[in-house]
Amino acid sequence: MNVEFAYTLVGVRSIPTKPPNIVNGFGSSSGQGRVSFKDKVLGIQTPPPMRERVNLIDNNLVRIEHDNGNCLLPKVYIDDSVF
């Protein structure tokens, strides 16, 4: 039994190739100014303030050691102030 299937889209002018850009931060591709799902549900429309990037290793807040010199067995020590 050979069945052919065909369909048409009625009333559609064109199919978009990519999603639209939304100005207020939702859907932005940069990752900055994004609002979390929880904030959207609660009605909070302003994105959280950006945090300053800190190099934890340079500031001696994180230390990585390898178990018996094996680079496949890293141990990560994190300073209590980070938590």
C-alpha positions in Angstrom: 0.0 0.0 0.0 1.6 3.3 -1.2 0.2 6.4 0.5 1.4 9.9 -0.3 1.0 12.6 2.2 0.9 16.3 1.3 -0.1 19.4 3.3 -0.2 23.1 2.8 -0.1 26.0 5.2 -3.1 28.3 4.8 -2.8 31.9 5.8 0.9 31.9 6.5 2.9 34.4 4.5 6.4 33.1 5.3 8.0 30.9 7.9 10.6 32.8 10.0 14.2 31.5 9.9 15.1 32.7 13.4 13.2 33.8 16.5 12.5 37.6 16.8 14.7 39.7 19.0 12.9 41.0 22.1 14.1 44.4 23.3 13.6 44.1 27.1 16.2 41.3 27.7 14.0 38.3 27.1 15.6 36.1 24.4 18.7 38.2 24.1 21.6 36.2 22.7 24.3 38.0 24.7 23.3 36.3 28.0 23.4 39.6 29.8 20.2 41.1 31.3 18.3 37.9 31.2 15.4 37.4 33.6 14.9 34.0 35.2 11.8 31.9 34.8 11.0 32.5 38.5 11.2 36.3 38.1 8.9 36.1 35.0 6.3 34.1 37.0 6.5 36.6 39.9 6.2 39.5 37.5 9.6 41.0 38.0 10.5 42.5 34.6 13.9 44.1 35.4 17.0 41.9 35.0 19.3 41.4 38.0 22.4 43.6 38.3 25.5 42.2 36.7 28.1 40.8 39.1 31.7 41.7 38.8 33.9 38.8 37.5 36.4 37.7 40.0 39.3 35.3 39.4 39.0 33.0 42.4 42.4 31.3 41.8 44.3 34.6 41.5 42.6 35.8 44.8 43.6 32.6 46.6 39.9 31.7 47.1 40.2 28.4 45.1 43.0 25.9 45.0 43.3 22.9 42.7 45.5 20.0 43.6 46.0 16.7 41.8 45.7 13.4 43.8 49.2 11.8 43.7 50.1 14.0 40.7 47.5 12.5 38.5 45.8 15.2 36.5 42.7 13.0 36.0 42.0 13.2 39.8 41.7 16.9 40.7 40.8 18.0 44.2 39.3 21.5 44.4 39.5 23.4 47.7 37.2 26.4 48.0 37.5 29.1 50.7 34.6 29.4 53.1 34.1 33.0 52.2 33.0 31.9 48.7 30.1 30.0 50.0 
